[in-house]
Amino acid sequence: MLERHGVDHAIYYGAKANKSCALVAAAVAAGAGVDVSSLAEFRDAVRAGATPDRICATGPAKSTAFLRALVEAGALIAVDSLEELDDIAALAPAGAGERAIRILLRYRPTSAERSRFGMERGALAVALERVAACDSVFRLEGFHFHLGGYDPETRVVALRELVPLIEIARMRGLDPRTIDIGGGLPVRYVEPELYEAHLTAQGPWHYRTGRVPRSFYPYGGRISAADWLERFLSATPMVGTTVAAFLRSRGLTLALEPGRSLVDQSAISLFRITRVKALGGDERVIFVEGSSFSACETWFASEFLVDPILVPGAASGVDEAARPVRAFVAGHSCLDEDVLTHRLIRFDREPRAGDLMIWANTAGYQMDLLENEFHRHPAPARLTATVGADGAFHFASDI
Ligand SMILES: Cc1ncc(COP(=O)(O)O)c(C=O)c1O
């Protein structure tokens, strides 16, 4: 798509989507750069073979150690604030010159005016002034923004807002060449028609809380990640000019930091059932080994709408009299909020202790994002599976 539009581009895998080092390595092996937000992610990227020109650091509160490592390596830094700009200047090697620190300035689009990330127009203009005054310390490579939500149009508007700032930078003798629009390309878990039918049919009776969450990830959105890019590149924010034509005419590289969409279909999560408790009628609560810190949508007042697959454990024989039940799934902690689903999921037969529940496609923020050792339970294992020459799966720890 990017090539079809003749747009110079750089893709940085948003390593925040998953803690797996193997996924970072897979991204680097596929030719992508890495978007890192901590010293640990930076080290993973370097270990995976990403060269500094293929590493871009984002995030609002980079530690001094992280900033120092980025400066020493010569990686690209998306600067979040004037304060951070000053901190980075203080880390500049004496007589930086040739080794000027490579930066993007993070813009806060007006659609995100309440966001704490990035700089609004006024602050960004001040940043440009400071950068131009310290041209031996900084090399301004361009601008960055990242927006919540999954709508390409909001990115088009943000890009249009950036145009005058690109001009100001050039008037100040700077040479911005990159526009980094962050991530947010959607993953389509199910077909849009199925998803819409699901949303229409669901009601409070499907949730143990008696409430349907107010918002969901667009599990079956109308547009795929490819459509998203097409919509962005062919939008016409400037009279008669598409985004793609604008980028080409100004010699700008489009950088993207997809996280969730790059790890689509690359992981599963597995929980062993420890107990099933009857709640009256056909309702059950299933307790699993592990917690909702692994499947964390419920912590954001939403739900992961993918249903688990129930795999009978060794002790679960065939039950001729099996009757369907509905169950929500709870973690092993003492927190009432620790539920993997508020949703009452329908099972054709009663789940049993020792059975396994498998959720597919959890790599994008649904694996062990918030996981910890609550109650001193060991954190769940993160494993990488490879297929050996013998055709069998081989598992290795991915820490
Ligand atoms: C700066 C930045 N870039 C990229 C991403 C990745 O977004 P996504 O996983 O939706 O593609 C995020 C996610 O929060 C982010 O904050």
The ligand as a Gaussian input file, in Angstrom:
#p B3LYP/6-31G(d) Opt

LIG

0 1
 C        3.331000       6.396000      21.026000
 C        2.641000       5.118000      20.643000
 N        2.956000       4.530000      19.467000
 C        2.366000       3.370000      19.096000
 C        1.415000       2.752000      19.888000
 C        0.815000       1.445000      19.419000
 O       -0.562000       1.521000      19.176000
 P       -1.355000       0.266000      18.587000
 O       -0.966000      -0.923000      19.376000
 O       -2.795000       0.635000      18.734000
 O       -0.952000       0.138000      17.135000
 C        1.044000       3.324000      21.107000
 C        0.028000       2.697000      21.975000
 O       -0.388000       3.171000      22.988000
 C        1.688000       4.544000      21.511000
 O        1.393000       5.135000      22.689000

